[in-house]
């Protein structure tokens, strides 16, 4: 190509790149109208919009810098390619963020979780932009991924942007935005952010190494290749982080988090007709996977934590089959679990190594959440739960939002955690009582059940919103 | 019926759960007067949409309305001569011996905002109150959630035991709403059959290709006009 041809080609491709950036970020409009967004999501959208405007400004002057030098032409091409690559990455975030307006995100729950997390040392300014995903799962975007994209883009367009370091990005399934109780699983994803921010991994890495050493003594089979050996610590690291986040979720939300886990993991399926564990149905739930510990293991540790915190005694009398499932998981032994993604004897050794690490992980979660528990705060929370759970159930059973309770001749505003947990248990075990109070008490009518279940979630959501209001009377 | 004169909030709330009024979040003391309590505007609104046909049939079809959430500190602009469905921030539950009436606060009314055209609240009702807000002035008005917009009056009613028992069950089209809900109607045909009309007339839309409209027009097909 001669100089003119190069110039025209570059002009065309710069304009095409400009259009790509402009259209990618076109949805990032933040007018004062609707839809409305939480502050963290607004920050994320505004950040992407600013990146877009800066990129567009850069591209506007880009061709005029076009040199005739063929070597520099190559460099220009590289820059355009890098800009496109960065925006291909950013493209991923735009629509999920724009869709996550305040009608499509459990805003009150996210605020509650954020408020709880901020009680932790060095987490005082954390905030979370909850965005959508088309996957039926919850996950946290490692902040480094987004930041690196932004840094790479900034290097090209000679700009420096600072992505808010305390802004976590969490995804929830777009279809589940209205399901308050299931969304308690967001606590697990927040745990991932805290795990990274507080460098928790550094504190358990020694325990992992020690666990591996102990489990694989006497010396490891020399037939193992180096790659396999290298993978063991990585697998244990992933399992450790997942367990950390599970337990973190329990500290943050109490039993409601565990009940949500049972729902997401489809664990009611393990129940046999007589209420015991159906060994065949439960089989796969005992298996560790390369990225996650076995679901029943996770549930057993969550339940054990509830027990040690004092929650178990407060909820064990509830008639829900979810409580029965928790009860079945309380005494699972190490030998019940398997890891079949490596040859047989190794799987049990890796699990053994992990079990040796569990205590350190639990200690680390307890250390991190110490401030959250705030002295005897947890005990007070559980005592309040015991005192108010039946009152809250009575209110819900009468289709009344339990955010201002009249107890013992005085107004009481329950704490958000108490309301959430009592309402969640009612959701699981009290819907039939509520339906019996209605003029359509056909308990076998699934549509009616759905309506009342949705109502209970709506009342609880509104209750959390009421409780969060400042200057309200009561208690 | 006579109006109770609660000296303070406790007067009407201080009874056991079944017999007492619930208002939550509880209004502040300053919002209570001798004969009424102020209620505030909630965060959710239903914006009416222009229907595909140039009229609304009060039939058992859901009207297409768009729900919006207005966060604290922000506002909804209600243009002149426009309407919107809102709701109270407060959720109320009335016992079986009290009915209620919600009225526009006088200062709000003086801006020619009307908040309620179906103000009566039956004994046993529970839910946030849906407000049919109309701006009948010539000026746009900003609606900020949280402003005291209405006042609730309570009136005693005498129900016999049988009537009370009937009202004890949760029933009705709107049980425990927490945000404004679109209206629901019974079948037009069924309603009018009670007055001897088998084929209520509804305009047909020859230009419409909308299947649902055509289907409804077919379902309510009218006897030829003689």
Contacts between the chains, C-beta under 8 A, distances in Angstrom:
chain1	res1	chain2	res2	distance
A	32	B	74	7.1
A	34	B	68	4.6
A	34	B	69	7.8
A	34	B	70	7.9
A	35	B	68	7.2
A	35	B	69	7.6
A	36	B	68	7.7
A	36	B	69	5.8
A	36	B	70	6.7
A	36	B	71	5.1
A	36	B	74	6.5
A	101	B	69	7.5
A	102	B	69	4.6
A	102	B	71	6.3
A	103	B	67	6.4
A	103	B	68	7.4
A	103	B	69	4.9
A	394	B	17	6.2
A	395	B	17	7.5
A	395	B	22	7.7
A	398	B	17	7.1
A	398	B	18	7.8
A	398	B	93	7.1
A	398	B	126	7.4
A	399	B	93	7.7
A	399	B	126	5.1
A	399	B	127	8.0
A	399	B	170	5.3
A	399	B	175	5.8
A	399	B	176	4.2
A	400	B	22	5.3
A	400	B	24	7.8
A	400	B	91	7.3
A	400	B	93	4.7
A	400	B	126	5.6
A	400	B	176	7.6
A	401	B	24	5.5
A	401	B	91	4.6
A	401	B	176	7.8
A	401	B	178	7.2
A	402	B	24	7.9
A	403	B	24	4.6
A	403	B	25	6.0
A	403	B	91	7.8
A	404	B	22	7.1
A	404	B	23	7.3
A	404	B	24	3.8
A	404	B	25	6.1
A	404	B	26	4.6
A	406	B	13	6.1
A	406	B	14	7.5
A	406	B	17	7.0
A	406	B	20	6.4
A	406	B	22	7.5
A	409	B	14	7.0
A	411	B	13	7.8
A	411	B	26	6.0
A	434	B	170	7.9
A	437	B	168	7.7
A	437	B	169	6.3
A	437	B	170	5.2
A	438	B	169	6.2
A	438	B	170	4.2
A	438	B	171	6.5
A	438	B	175	7.4
A	439	B	169	4.8
A	439	B	170	6.8
A	439	B	171	3.6
A	440	B	171	7.9
A	455	B	175	7.2
A	455	B	176	5.4
A	458	B	176	7.7
A	458	B	178	4.7
A	459	B	91	8.0
A	459	B	176	6.4
A	459	B	178	6.5
A	461	B	178	7.3
A	462	B	91	6.5
A	462	B	128	7.6
A	462	B	178	4.2
A	463	B	24	7.8
A	466	B	24	5.9
A	466	B	25	4.2
A	466	B	91	7.9
A	469	B	25	5.6
A	471	B	28	7.1
A	472	B	25	4.7
A	472	B	26	6.3
A	472	B	28	7.8
A	473	B	26	4.9
A	473	B	27	8.0
A	473	B	28	6.2
A	473	B	29	7.2
A	474	B	25	7.7
A	474	B	26	5.3
